Amino acid sequence: MNNGYITTIGLEVHAELHTNSKMWCGCKNDPTEKRPNMNICEVCMAHPGTLPVPNKDAIKKVIQVGLAVGADIADFTEFDRKNYFYPDIPKGYQLSQYKLPIVSGGQINGVELTRIHLEEDTAKSSHEGGITLVDYNRAGVPLMELVTEPVIHSAEQAGEFARALQQVLRYVGASEANMDMGQMRIEANISVSKDEKKFGTKVEVKNINSFASVEGAIRYEVARHIDVIEQGGTIVQETRGWDEVKLETFSQRKKENAHDYRYFPDPDLPKLYLTKLFDIEAMRKEIPELAPSRKARLLTQGVKEDMVDIIVTDPSTAIYFDEVTQGKDAAFAVLASNYLIADVFGLLKKENKELVAENFPSTASFVELLTMITAGELSSRGAKDLLPFMITDKNLDVKKTAEEKGMIQKNDPEALKAIVAEVIAENPAQVAAYKSGQESMFMYFVGQCMKKSKGAGNPSLFQELLKSALQ
C-alpha cells in the first residue's frame, strides 16, 4: 500500500509455443530464423481460397499447461475471428478464442488465473527511414495467452508470478519462453484506489519483455497514478508502452473494448471436442514434477536454497541433477550441487556456453568424479583440473585420465611425510614464526605441501602430519 492507495494488477502473458510448424499451416516454426519472410506460405499470407488447419500439438501444449496449474480443461472449444486491420495481420483478423477458451481457472504462486487460450502470433514490423517493413516469419506461430485475475498487489509479486510461469512453460515443454527473444511477452493492467472494494481506472502497459521491466513498469505506473490523483487529475484509460532507456512509460493509444473487435466463431475451422481428441487423464499423469516440488525435495537433502533455486530454474539442469544424485546420500547431493554450480557453470560461462544439461559433463562421468572425491582418490584441485576435459569429451574415462595426468590423490603417509619434512626444512623462518604463536602460518605450510605434491596430496593427511611434525 502506497500512501493509503491499494495497487491492483492483472497480467496478460503471451507465450509462443514450441511446435514444429505454425498454427494453421505446415510452415516451420523457427524463432531463430533471421532472414525475413522465409517461413511463409499461401495460408499464413492469407491468399484467397486458402483454408487453415489447426495444429493439434499446439492445442495439446495448452492443455498440458492447464493441467500443470490445476485448471479446468474444456470439453468443447472453438476459434473466433478477432477483427482489426493492421499490416502484421494479413487476413485483416486474428484467429483467437473468445467465450470458450481451452483452459479456465487454475493458479500459479497463489495467483488465480482467469483463462488460458490459444491464438496466432502476428508478423514483426520494423520502421526504417520513413517506411515500414514487415517480416511474416512469425505470422501464424501458435501463441498461448494467459490471463490472471486482478489479485496481484505489487511489482515484486508480479515478477515472481512471471518467473514461476516461465518455469511451468519450460517444465511441460510448452515453450522455451525466452523473453529476450520475444517468446514470452507480458502486459500489465494496473490501477490504484483508496477504496478496497472499488478498482481505480485501469491502464495497460503492453509488450514488456523482461522481468526487470515488468517490475519497473509497474512501479513507475503506480507512482504516476498516485501523483496524478494527488494533484487533482484524472487517470485516463489507455494503452502505454515501456521505454527501457528512460525507464518510464509512454502513451500509445486509447484502449479498445472487447466489442470493438467484433468477435464471431470462425466458419472455416471445426468445433473441437477435446475429450474426444485427447486422453486428458493420461496427460494429467504425464505432467512432470514441477519446480516448487523439486525445490522442497532438494532442500530436505540439505542443498543450500540459493543453489536449489539455480538448479530448478532450468528443467534440463533439474533432471540432470536428479540423475546424478539418484540413490546417493545427502552429503553426495551437497557435493554435487557445489561442483555443478560453482565449477561446471563457471567453466561454461567463461566459454559463453548456455547453462543447460547438454553442455554439462555426462552424468556417468560426473558421478564418477564425485565418487572419487568422496573416496579421497581425487583432491578438489584435481577435480577442478579434470572438469574441462569432461566437458569437452562426454565419453572421457575419468579415472584413467586422472591417473595419466598424475591427478590421483596421494594417501601414502610415508610419501607425504617426506614432503612435509622437505617443506619444514626449506622454511625455517616460517617454522619459527609458527612456534612463536603465529598460528596463521599453518595453512601456509599446507599450501606448500600441496604445491610440492602438484595438488595430488591429501590435504587432510598433510594437516595431520604437519601438526605432528611442528609440535
C-alpha positions as CSV (number, residue, x, y, z in Angstrom):
1,M,0.0,0.0,0.0
2,N,1.4,3.4,-1.0
3,N,0.1,6.5,0.9
4,G,-3.1,4.7,1.6
5,Y,-3.6,3.5,-2.1
6,I,-4.2,-0.1,-2.9
7,T,-2.5,-1.3,-6.0
8,T,-4.3,-3.8,-8.2
9,I,-2.6,-5.6,-11.1
10,G,-3.8,-8.2,-13.6
11,L,-1.4,-9.7,-16.1
12,E,-1.8,-11.0,-19.6
13,V,1.0,-13.1,-20.8
14,H,1.6,-14.3,-24.4
15,A,4.0,-17.2,-25.0
16,E,5.0,-18.6,-28.4
17,L,4.5,-22.4,-28.3
18,H,7.4,-24.8,-29.1
19,T,6.0,-26.7,-32.1
20,N,7.5,-27.9,-35.3
21,S,5.0,-25.9,-37.5
22,K,2.8,-22.9,-37.3
23,M,-0.7,-22.8,-36.0
24,W,-2.7,-23.1,-39.3
25,C,-0.2,-24.4,-41.9
26,G,2.9,-26.5,-42.4
27,C,5.4,-23.6,-42.3
28,K,8.3,-24.1,-40.0
29,N,8.0,-22.5,-36.5
30,D,11.6,-21.3,-36.1
31,P,12.1,-18.3,-33.7
32,T,15.9,-18.3,-34.6
33,E,15.3,-17.5,-38.3
34,K,16.9,-14.2,-39.1
35,R,16.2,-14.0,-42.8
36,P,12.9,-12.2,-43.4
37,N,9.9,-13.9,-45.0
38,M,11.5,-17.3,-45.3
39,N,8.9,-19.4,-43.4
40,I,5.8,-18.3,-45.2
41,C,3.1,-19.8,-47.5
42,E,-0.2,-19.0,-49.0
43,V,-2.1,-19.8,-45.8
44,C,-0.1,-17.6,-43.4
45,M,-0.1,-14.8,-46.1
46,A,-3.9,-15.1,-46.3
47,H,-4.1,-15.7,-50.1
48,P,-7.6,-16.1,-51.4
49,G,-9.0,-19.6,-51.3
50,T,-6.7,-21.0,-48.6
51,L,-8.1,-22.7,-45.5
52,P,-6.5,-23.1,-42.1
53,V,-5.9,-26.5,-40.4
54,P,-5.4,-26.4,-36.6
55,N,-2.1,-27.6,-35.1
56,K,-3.0,-30.5,-32.8
57,D,0.3,-30.3,-30.9
58,A,-0.3,-26.6,-30.1
59,I,-3.7,-27.5,-28.6
60,K,-2.1,-30.3,-26.6
61,K,0.6,-28.0,-25.2
62,V,-2.1,-25.5,-23.9
63,I,-3.9,-28.4,-22.2
64,Q,-0.6,-29.5,-20.6
65,V,-0.1,-26.0,-19.2
66,G,-3.6,-26.1,-17.8
67,L,-3.1,-29.4,-16.2
68,A,0.1,-28.2,-14.6
69,V,-1.6,-25.3,-13.0
70,G,-4.6,-27.2,-11.7
71,A,-7.1,-25.7,-14.1
72,D,-10.3,-26.9,-15.7
73,I,-9.9,-28.2,-19.3
74,A,-12.9,-27.5,-21.6
75,D,-14.8,-30.4,-23.2
76,F,-15.8,-28.1,-26.1
77,T,-13.9,-25.2,-27.6
78,E,-13.8,-23.2,-30.8
79,F,-11.8,-20.5,-32.5
80,D,-13.0,-17.0,-33.2
81,R,-12.2,-14.2,-35.5
82,K,-10.9,-11.1,-33.8
83,N,-11.3,-8.3,-36.3
84,Y,-8.9,-5.5,-36.7
85,F,-6.7,-4.2,-39.5
86,Y,-3.0,-3.8,-39.2
87,P,-0.1,-4.7,-41.6
88,D,1.1,-7.5,-39.3
89,I,-2.2,-9.4,-39.8
90,P,-2.6,-10.2,-43.5
91,K,-6.1,-11.7,-43.1
92,G,-7.5,-8.5,-41.5
93,Y,-8.4,-10.5,-38.4
94,Q,-6.6,-12.7,-35.9
95,L,-7.7,-16.2,-35.1
96,S,-8.2,-16.4,-31.4
97,Q,-10.6,-17.6,-28.7
98,Y,-13.3,-15.5,-27.1
99,K,-16.0,-17.1,-25.0
100,L,-14.8,-20.7,-25.0
101,P,-11.1,-20.9,-24.0
102,I,-9.3,-24.3,-23.7
103,V,-8.4,-23.7,-20.1
104,S,-10.2,-22.0,-17.3
105,G,-9.1,-21.3,-13.7
106,G,-6.0,-22.6,-12.0
107,Q,-3.3,-20.8,-10.1
108,I,0.4,-20.1,-10.1
109,N,2.3,-18.9,-7.0
110,G,-1.1,-18.3,-5.3
111,V,-2.2,-16.0,-8.1
112,E,-5.6,-17.1,-9.5
113,L,-5.9,-17.5,-13.3
114,T,-8.9,-16.5,-15.3
115,R,-8.2,-18.4,-18.5
116,I,-5.6,-19.7,-21.0
117,H,-6.5,-19.7,-24.6
118,L,-4.8,-20.3,-28.0
119,E,-4.4,-17.9,-30.9
120,E,-1.8,-17.0,-33.6
121,D,1.1,-14.6,-33.3
122,T,1.4,-11.6,-35.6
123,A,4.2,-10.6,-38.0
124,K,7.0,-8.3,-37.0
125,S,7.0,-4.7,-38.2
126,S,10.1,-2.5,-38.3
127,H,10.3,1.2,-39.2
128,E,13.3,2.4,-41.1
129,G,13.8,5.7,-43.0
130,G,10.2,6.6,-43.1
131,I,9.0,3.2,-44.4
132,T,7.6,0.2,-42.6
133,L,9.0,-3.3,-43.3
134,V,7.1,-6.4,-42.4
135,D,8.6,-9.9,-41.7
136,Y,5.9,-12.6,-41.8
137,N,8.1,-15.4,-40.4
138,R,6.3,-15.1,-37.1
139,A,2.8,-14.7,-38.6
140,G,0.7,-17.7,-37.6
141,V,3.0,-19.0,-35.0
142,P,1.0,-20.7,-32.1
143,L,0.5,-18.2,-29.3
144,M,-0.8,-19.0,-25.9
145,E,-2.4,-16.2,-23.9
146,L,-2.8,-16.5,-20.1
147,V,-4.9,-14.0,-18.2
148,T,-4.8,-13.7,-14.4
149,E,-7.4,-12.4,-12.0
150,P,-6.8,-8.9,-10.7
151,V,-5.3,-10.2,-7.5
152,I,-1.7,-9.1,-7.7
153,H,-0.8,-6.1,-5.5
154,S,2.9,-5.3,-6.0
155,A,5.6,-5.2,-8.7
156,E,7.5,-7.9,-6.8
157,Q,4.6,-10.3,-6.8
158,A,4.1,-9.7,-10.5
159,G,7.7,-10.5,-11.2
160,E,7.6,-13.7,-9.0
161,F,4.5,-14.8,-10.9
162,A,6.1,-14.3,-14.3
163,R,9.2,-16.2,-13.3
164,A,7.1,-19.1,-12.0
165,L,5.0,-19.2,-15.2
166,Q,8.2,-19.3,-17.3
167,Q,9.2,-22.3,-15.2
168,V,5.9,-24.1,-15.8
169,L,6.1,-23.5,-19.6
170,R,9.6,-24.9,-19.7
171,Y,8.9,-27.9,-17.5
172,V,6.0,-29.1,-19.5
173,G,7.8,-28.4,-22.8
174,A,5.2,-25.9,-24.0
175,S,7.5,-23.0,-24.7
176,E,11.1,-22.0,-24.3
177,A,9.7,-18.7,-23.1
178,N,12.9,-16.7,-23.7
179,M,11.8,-13.1,-23.0
180,D,14.8,-11.6,-24.8
181,M,13.7,-13.4,-28.0
182,G,10.1,-12.3,-27.6
183,Q,8.9,-15.8,-26.9
184,M,7.2,-14.6,-23.7
185,R,5.7,-11.1,-23.6
186,I,3.8,-9.6,-20.6
187,E,1.1,-6.9,-20.5
188,A,0.2,-5.4,-17.1
189,N,-3.2,-3.9,-16.3
190,I,-2.6,-1.5,-13.4
191,S,-4.9,0.6,-11.2
192,V,-4.7,2.3,-7.8
193,S,-7.6,3.1,-5.4
194,K,-8.1,4.0,-1.7
195,D,-11.3,2.0,-1.7
196,E,-10.5,-1.7,-1.3
197,K,-14.0,-2.5,-2.7
198,K,-13.5,-0.5,-5.9
199,F,-10.9,-0.6,-8.6
200,G,-9.3,2.6,-9.9
201,T,-9.1,3.4,-13.6
202,K,-7.1,0.8,-15.4
203,V,-4.0,1.4,-17.6
204,E,-2.4,-1.3,-19.7
205,V,1.3,-1.4,-20.3
206,K,2.0,-3.7,-23.3
207,N,4.7,-5.9,-24.6
208,I,7.1,-5.9,-21.7
209,N,10.0,-8.3,-22.5
210,S,12.0,-8.8,-19.3
211,F,11.2,-9.5,-15.6
212,A,13.1,-6.4,-14.5
213,S,11.0,-4.3,-17.0
214,V,7.8,-5.8,-15.7
215,E,8.6,-4.7,-12.1
216,G,10.0,-1.4,-13.3
217,A,6.9,-0.5,-15.4
218,I,4.5,-1.4,-12.6
219,R,6.4,0.7,-10.0
220,Y,6.5,3.6,-12.4
221,E,2.8,3.4,-13.3
222,V,1.8,3.1,-9.6
223,A,3.8,6.2,-8.7
224,R,2.4,8.1,-11.8
225,H,-1.2,7.2,-10.9
226,I,-0.8,8.3,-7.3
227,D,0.9,11.5,-8.3
228,V,-1.8,12.4,-10.9
229,I,-4.6,11.7,-8.4
230,E,-2.9,13.6,-5.6
231,Q,-2.6,16.6,-7.8
232,G,-6.4,16.5,-8.6
233,G,-6.0,14.9,-12.0
234,T,-7.8,12.0,-13.6
235,I,-6.3,8.8,-14.8
236,V,-7.1,8.1,-18.5
237,Q,-7.8,4.5,-19.5
238,E,-5.2,3.9,-22.2
239,T,-2.5,1.6,-23.5
240,R,1.0,2.6,-22.7
241,G,4.5,1.3,-23.6
242,W,7.6,0.9,-21.6
243,D,10.8,2.8,-22.5
244,E,13.7,0.7,-21.3
245,V,16.2,3.6,-21.8
246,K,14.3,6.3,-20.0
247,L,12.7,3.8,-17.5
248,E,9.3,5.3,-17.9
249,T,6.0,4.5,-19.7
250,F,4.6,6.5,-22.6
251,S,1.1,6.8,-24.1
252,Q,0.4,4.7,-27.2
253,R,-3.4,4.7,-27.7
254,K,-6.8,4.7,-26.2
255,K,-7.7,1.2,-25.2
256,E,-10.3,-0.6,-27.3
257,N,-13.0,-2.6,-25.6
258,A,-13.7,-6.2,-26.5
259,H,-16.7,-5.4,-28.6
260,D,-14.6,-3.3,-30.9
261,Y,-13.1,-6.5,-32.3
262,R,-16.5,-7.9,-33.4
263,Y,-15.6,-11.5,-32.3
264,F,-17.5,-14.3,-34.0
265,P,-16.8,-18.1,-34.5
266,D,-14.5,-18.8,-37.5
267,P,-16.6,-20.6,-40.1
268,D,-13.5,-22.3,-41.7
269,L,-12.4,-24.1,-38.5
270,P,-14.1,-27.2,-36.9
271,K,-15.6,-27.2,-33.4
272,L,-13.3,-29.1,-31.1
273,Y,-14.4,-31.7,-28.6
274,L,-11.2,-32.0,-26.6
275,T,-12.1,-35.1,-24.6
276,K,-12.6,-37.0,-27.9
277,L,-9.3,-35.7,-29.3
278,F,-7.1,-36.2,-26.2
279,D,-7.0,-38.6,-23.2
280,I,-6.9,-35.8,-20.6
281,E,-6.4,-38.1,-17.6
282,A,-3.5,-39.8,-19.2
283,M,-2.0,-36.4,-20.0
284,R,-2.5,-35.4,-16.3
285,K,-0.4,-38.3,-15.2
286,E,2.4,-37.4,-17.6
287,I,2.9,-33.9,-16.2
288,P,6.4,-33.8,-14.8
289,E,7.4,-32.8,-11.3
290,L,7.4,-29.0,-11.3
291,A,9.9,-26.6,-9.8
292,P,8.2,-25.9,-6.4
293,S,8.0,-29.6,-5.6
294,R,11.6,-30.2,-6.7
295,K,12.8,-27.3,-4.6
296,A,11.1,-28.7,-1.5
297,R,12.6,-32.1,-2.1
298,L,16.2,-30.8,-2.7
299,L,16.0,-28.6,0.4
300,T,15.3,-31.7,2.5
301,Q,18.6,-33.2,1.1
302,G,20.5,-30.3,2.6
303,V,21.3,-28.5,-0.6
304,K,21.5,-24.7,0.0
305,E,18.5,-22.8,-1.1
306,D,20.4,-20.4,-3.4
307,M,21.8,-23.4,-5.2
308,V,18.4,-25.1,-5.3
309,D,16.9,-22.1,-6.9
310,I,19.5,-22.2,-9.7
311,I,19.1,-25.9,-10.2
312,V,15.3,-25.9,-10.6
313,T,15.2,-22.8,-12.8
314,D,16.1,-24.9,-15.9
315,P,14.3,-28.3,-16.3
316,S,17.3,-29.9,-18.0
317,T,19.5,-29.0,-15.1
318,A,17.0,-30.3,-12.6
319,I,16.7,-33.6,-14.4
320,Y,20.4,-33.9,-14.7
321,F,20.9,-33.2,-11.0
322,D,18.3,-35.9,-10.1
323,E,20.1,-38.4,-12.4
324,V,23.5,-37.6,-10.8
325,T,22.2,-37.9,-7.2
326,Q,19.8,-40.8,-7.7
327,G,20.4,-43.3,-4.8
328,K,23.0,-41.2,-3.2
329,D,23.0,-39.7,0.3
330,A,22.6,-36.0,1.3
331,A,26.3,-35.4,1.5
332,F,26.7,-36.5,-2.1
333,A,23.9,-34.2,-3.2
334,V,25.5,-31.2,-1.5
335,L,28.9,-32.1,-3.1
336,A,27.2,-32.4,-6.5
337,S,25.5,-29.0,-6.1
338,N,28.7,-27.3,-5.2
339,Y,30.7,-28.7,-8.2
340,L,27.8,-28.2,-10.6
341,I,27.0,-24.6,-9.8
342,A,30.5,-23.3,-8.8
343,D,32.7,-25.2,-11.2
344,V,30.7,-26.5,-14.2
345,F,28.7,-23.3,-14.5
346,G,31.8,-21.3,-14.1
347,L,33.6,-23.1,-17.0
348,L,30.6,-22.7,-19.3
349,K,30.2,-19.0,-18.5
350,K,33.9,-18.5,-19.5
351,E,33.2,-20.1,-22.8
352,N,29.9,-18.2,-23.3
353,K,28.0,-21.5,-23.4
354,E,24.4,-21.9,-22.4
355,L,23.9,-23.3,-18.9
356,V,21.9,-26.3,-19.9
357,A,22.4,-30.1,-19.4
358,E,23.6,-30.8,-23.0
359,N,26.7,-28.7,-22.2
360,F,27.4,-30.4,-18.9
361,P,29.7,-33.5,-18.4
362,S,27.9,-36.8,-19.0
363,T,26.0,-37.9,-15.9
364,A,28.2,-41.1,-15.7
365,S,31.5,-39.2,-15.7
366,F,30.2,-36.5,-13.2
367,V,29.1,-39.3,-10.8
368,E,32.5,-40.9,-11.2
369,L,34.3,-37.7,-10.5
370,L,32.2,-37.0,-7.3
371,T,32.6,-40.6,-6.2
372,M,36.4,-40.3,-6.5
373,I,36.3,-37.1,-4.4
374,T,34.2,-38.8,-1.8
375,A,36.6,-41.7,-1.6
376,G,39.6,-39.5,-1.2
377,E,41.1,-40.5,-4.5
378,L,40.8,-37.1,-6.0
379,S,41.5,-33.7,-4.5
380,S,39.4,-30.6,-5.1
381,R,42.2,-29.2,-7.2
382,G,42.4,-32.4,-9.2
383,A,38.7,-32.4,-9.8
384,K,38.7,-28.8,-11.0
385,D,41.5,-29.6,-13.4
386,L,39.6,-32.6,-14.8
387,L,36.3,-30.9,-15.4
388,P,37.3,-29.0,-18.6
389,F,38.3,-32.4,-20.2
390,M,35.0,-33.9,-19.1
391,I,33.0,-31.0,-20.7
392,T,35.0,-31.3,-24.0
393,D,34.8,-35.1,-24.1
394,K,31.5,-36.6,-23.0
395,N,32.9,-40.2,-23.1
396,L,36.1,-39.4,-21.1
397,D,37.3,-42.2,-18.8
398,V,37.6,-40.0,-15.7
399,K,39.7,-42.4,-13.6
400,K,42.1,-43.3,-16.4
401,T,42.6,-39.7,-17.3
402,A,43.3,-38.7,-13.7
403,E,45.9,-41.5,-13.4
404,E,47.6,-40.5,-16.7
405,K,47.8,-36.8,-15.7
406,G,49.0,-37.6,-12.2
407,M,45.9,-36.2,-10.5
408,I,45.1,-39.2,-8.3
409,Q,45.3,-38.1,-4.7
410,K,48.3,-39.4,-2.8
411,N,47.3,-41.0,0.5
412,D,50.5,-42.8,1.3
413,P,51.6,-41.4,4.8
414,E,55.3,-42.2,4.2
415,A,55.4,-40.4,0.8
416,L,53.5,-37.4,2.2
417,K,55.7,-37.4,5.4
418,A,58.7,-36.9,3.2
419,I,57.1,-33.9,1.5
420,V,56.2,-32.4,4.9
421,A,59.9,-32.8,6.1
422,E,61.1,-31.0,2.9
423,V,58.7,-28.1,3.4
424,I,59.7,-27.7,7.1
425,A,63.4,-27.8,6.2
426,E,63.0,-25.2,3.5
427,N,61.1,-22.7,5.6
428,P,62.9,-22.3,8.9
429,A,61.8,-18.7,9.4
430,Q,58.1,-19.6,8.9
431,V,58.5,-22.6,11.3
432,A,60.0,-20.2,14.0
433,A,57.1,-17.8,13.5
434,Y,54.6,-20.5,13.8
435,K,56.1,-21.9,17.0
436,S,56.2,-18.3,18.5
437,G,52.4,-18.2,18.2
438,Q,51.6,-17.2,14.6
439,E,49.1,-20.0,14.0
440,S,48.0,-18.5,10.7
441,M,51.3,-19.8,9.3
442,F,49.9,-23.3,9.5
443,M,47.9,-23.0,6.3
444,Y,51.0,-21.7,4.5
445,F,52.7,-25.0,5.2
446,V,49.6,-26.9,3.9
447,G,49.8,-24.8,0.7
448,Q,53.5,-25.5,0.3
449,C,52.9,-29.2,0.7
450,M,50.1,-29.2,-1.9
451,K,52.3,-27.3,-4.2
452,K,55.2,-29.8,-3.9
453,S,52.7,-32.7,-4.5
454,K,51.4,-30.8,-7.6
455,G,47.9,-30.8,-6.0
456,A,47.8,-34.6,-5.6
457,G,48.5,-34.9,-1.9
458,N,45.6,-35.4,0.5
459,P,45.2,-32.0,2.3
460,S,43.6,-33.6,5.4
461,L,46.5,-36.0,5.7
462,F,49.0,-33.2,5.2
463,Q,47.4,-31.3,8.0
464,E,47.7,-34.3,10.4
465,L,51.3,-34.8,9.5
466,L,52.2,-31.1,9.8
467,K,50.6,-30.9,13.3
468,S,52.7,-33.8,14.4
469,A,55.9,-32.5,12.8
470,L,55.5,-29.0,14.2
471,Q,54.9,-29.9,17.8
